[in-house]
Amino acid sequence: MHHFSYRRGVSHASVLHAEDVDLSALADAVGTPFYCYSTATLERHYQVFADAFAGAPDTLVCYSIKANSNLGVLASLARLGSGMDVVSEGELRRALAVNVPAERIAFSGVGKTKEEMAFALDADIFAFNVESEEELRGLSEVAAARGKNARIALRVNPDVDAKTHHKIATGRAENKFGVPFERALSLYQLAAELPGILPVGAHMHIGSQITDLEPFRNAFALLTELVGTLRDAGFEIEFVNLGGGLGIPYRNDEAPPPLPTDYAALVKQALGNLGVRLLFEPGRMIAGNAGILVSRVLSVKHVGAKTFTIIDAAMNDLIRPTLYEAHHEIIPVIGPARGTPNVLTDVVGPICETGDYLALNRPLPELHAGDLIAVMTAGAYGAVLASQYNSRLLVPEVLVSGSQHCVTRPRPSYDDMLAAERLPDWA
Ligand SMILES: *Cc1c(COP(=O)(O)O)cnc(C)c1O
């Protein structure tokens, strides 16, 4: 469910809108390419996820900032009471900047620096998700030196196959994440002895874009077993963090992934009676469908039997197709006249890389220079992964709410881009 749909527009009979905003008019105002996010969609996804756990024991949804860290997006979610899952000091500062209470912030990540630990301790965050013995010892040192106690959950790697793209699977033994299940108890025992460490939770996150409940079921069974083992050993486990990872529909021609309510039913069945607070770290599930990338066609090139639609967005703006072989639906912003035939085309950017494409061999209504297209489901792992490769200006982000819009991250100028760098004296 999202709030991008065709409606009668300012100058055309059928124009894609973001809520009540005409995207053709917005493109004229902001310039292309740009990301556009829908507040109503973000809010709805957060609410659907949170509501799925209504009636379950104490739960805390910590939106995973790395999916989309735009301050307007974060502020919209913070307003609904969302907690945040952060993986760096930068993300923690973003959460604090939009007034997320520290007691709703969890700090994940396989490589936290001492400086980041100190900053998070001073902010009094809810908990650290600790990923190794070395991190545990380092955190203990930093906490003890500051007279603080770090509440921790050990991130346990359950060695389950999340059945997702190999670059976003995190719960296999060969992945860098977490500690092996068999080592967990001895590390909790170590944690209990270390100064400044309170081992009060358990954490797992097995991957992203998971479209089958089975891997979750296996992971939750292991977590339940772990909590039992820890309690038998005398640990008071207050919370269990189930991570994120629930998949979303990217294609119109595929069966949709499990609904949040299906996921929640599984959670309640597996962990509902443990008497622990349940934390969740959904990212993609909240932001994915709430964003699109709007781009303009620069030219259409015919080479033999092939057609290339060259657009002004590129892999530096949205790298998911290149990095993950990801599929994004692409639709024209101006609704095509009935009966317009589809032609097969590669939709490519201007970057000097063969991997610079947003779609290959895609049936699309015939496009011409100047036409606008929307790359759908680009709200998660889109703008956050953007770069200035080829010295292209960083893509702007626009947040819509009803008929209002705000350019929450403006496009920098070329002067801004050059002014960010320094020349050495000797050059
Ligand atoms: C990336 C990440 C998430 C969010 O994953 P989604 O698939 O976007 O829900 C949650 N927790 C941790 C620890 C992560 O690294």
The ligand as an SDF file (V2000), in Angstrom:
LIG
                    3D

 15 15  0  0  0  0  0  0  0  0999 V2000
   19.8800   -3.2360    8.2410 C   0  0  0  0  0  0  0  0  0  0  0  0
   19.4540   -3.6690    9.5920 C   0  0  0  0  0  0  0  0  0  0  0  0
   18.1010   -3.6680    9.9320 C   0  0  0  0  0  0  0  0  0  0  0  0
   17.0060   -3.3000    8.9580 C   0  0  0  0  0  0  0  0  0  0  0  0
   16.7960   -4.2660    8.0040 O   0  0  0  0  0  0  0  0  0  0  0  0
   15.5340   -4.1480    6.9940 P   0  0  0  0  0  0  0  0  0  0  0  0
   15.6930   -5.3010    6.0940 O   0  0  0  0  0  0  0  0  0  0  0  0
   15.6480   -2.8500    6.3090 O   0  0  0  0  0  0  0  0  0  0  0  0
   14.3110   -4.2580    7.8290 O   0  0  0  0  0  0  0  0  0  0  0  0
   17.7620   -4.0230   11.2140 C   0  0  0  0  0  0  0  0  0  0  0  0
   18.7020   -4.3650   12.1300 N   0  0  0  0  0  0  0  0  0  0  0  0
   20.0130   -4.3820   11.8280 C   0  0  0  0  0  0  0  0  0  0  0  0
   20.9940   -4.7700   12.8820 C   0  0  0  0  0  0  0  0  0  0  0  0
   20.4290   -4.0350   10.5610 C   0  0  0  0  0  0  0  0  0  0  0  0
   21.7220   -4.0600   10.2730 O   0  0  0  0  0  0  0  0  0  0  0  0
  1  2  1  0
  2  3  1  0
  2 14  2  0
  3  4  1  0
  3 10  2  0
  4  5  1  0
  5  6  1  0
  6  7  2  0
  6  8  1  0
  6  9  1  0
 10 11  1  0
 11 12  2  0
 12 13  1  0
 12 14  1  0
 14 15  1  0
M  END
$$$$
